[in-house]
Amino acid sequence: MQPCLIDLSDRAKYRLTGDDRDRYLNGQVTNQVTRATPGVAIEACVCNVKGKLDGVVHLTRSPDGGAFWIDAPAALRDSLFARLGRYIIADDCELEDMTDEMGL
């Protein structure tokens, strides 16, 4: 087999930081976010308030553990960012769209 390169740079990439990031994200996705580590990504679903699927994402922690990286299909870039940001009300966390700043 020959090595190959697959460019996933167009996928949506978000960074979630703040003291409440674990609690907040755990309430927004279907998987246990504590399973995501700097070396291990987990898959999770983001559902709306009626339980319908808004998107499937991959979550991992930053190397220093101070942030979550959220990776999603490019078609969900705007809608998923709005969906996740809508419920950051009293939580000490910040969601940033890093799609244009990162490659994958």
matplotlib code that plots the C-alpha trace (Angstrom):
import matplotlib.pyplot as plt

x = [0.0, 1.2, 0.6, -2.0, -3.3, -6.9, -7.7, -10.5, -9.8, -13.3, -14.9, -16.3, -14.0, -14.9, -13.1, -15.0, -13.2, -14.1, -14.5, -18.0, -17.0, -17.3, -20.7, -22.1, -20.9, -22.0, -25.5, -25.4, -24.2, -25.2, -21.8, -19.9, -17.4, -15.0, -14.1, -12.5, -8.8, -6.0, -5.1, -8.7, -11.6, -15.1, -18.2, -21.3, -24.7, -26.1, -29.9, -32.5, -35.0, -37.4, -34.6, -34.1, -30.5, -28.8, -25.4, -22.8, -19.5, -16.1, -14.9, -11.3, -9.5, -6.7, -3.2, -3.3, -6.9, -8.2, -10.5, -12.6, -12.2, -15.4, -15.2, -18.3, -19.3, -18.7, -22.5, -23.2, -20.7, -23.2, -26.2, -24.3, -22.4, -25.7, -27.3, -24.4, -24.0, -27.8, -27.6, -24.5, -26.5, -25.2, -22.3, -18.7, -17.6, -16.9, -17.5, -15.2, -15.4, -11.8, -12.6, -10.6, -7.7, -7.1, -6.4, -7.2]
y = [0.0, 3.5, 6.3, 8.8, 12.2, 13.0, 16.7, 17.3, 21.0, 22.0, 20.2, 22.5, 22.9, 24.6, 25.1, 25.2, 26.7, 27.8, 26.3, 24.9, 23.3, 19.7, 20.1, 22.2, 19.9, 16.8, 18.2, 18.9, 15.6, 11.9, 10.6, 11.0, 13.8, 12.6, 9.8, 12.3, 12.8, 14.6, 11.3, 9.9, 11.4, 10.2, 10.3, 11.9, 13.1, 16.6, 16.5, 19.2, 19.7, 17.2, 14.5, 14.8, 14.6, 18.0, 16.4, 13.9, 15.3, 14.1, 15.5, 15.5, 17.5, 19.9, 18.7, 20.9, 19.7, 23.2, 23.0, 20.7, 20.4, 19.7, 18.4, 18.3, 18.0, 21.2, 21.4, 21.9, 24.7, 27.6, 25.7, 23.6, 26.6, 28.5, 25.4, 24.9, 28.6, 29.1, 27.2, 28.9, 31.1, 31.0, 28.7, 29.9, 28.7, 30.2, 28.6, 29.7, 28.7, 27.7, 26.3, 28.9, 28.8, 25.1, 22.3, 18.6]
z = [0.0, -0.8, 1.7, 0.7, 1.9, 2.3, 2.6, 5.2, 5.5, 4.4, 7.4, 10.1, 13.1, 16.3, 19.6, 22.9, 25.9, 29.4, 32.8, 32.1, 28.7, 29.9, 31.6, 28.7, 25.9, 27.8, 27.8, 24.0, 22.6, 22.9, 24.0, 27.3, 26.6, 29.3, 26.9, 24.5, 25.2, 23.4, 21.6, 21.2, 19.3, 20.0, 17.8, 19.0, 17.8, 18.3, 18.5, 18.6, 21.4, 19.8, 19.5, 15.8, 14.5, 13.8, 13.0, 13.8, 15.2, 16.3, 19.6, 21.0, 23.7, 23.0, 24.0, 27.2, 28.1, 28.2, 25.1, 23.1, 19.3, 17.5, 13.9, 11.7, 8.0, 6.0, 5.1, 8.8, 9.4, 9.9, 11.3, 13.8, 15.0, 15.6, 17.2, 19.7, 20.4, 21.1, 24.4, 25.9, 28.2, 31.8, 31.1, 31.3, 27.9, 24.5, 21.1, 18.2, 14.5, 13.6, 10.1, 8.2, 10.6, 10.7, 8.2, 8.7]

ax = plt.figure().add_subplot(projection="3d")
ax.plot(x, y, z, "-o")
ax.set_aspect("equal")
plt.show()
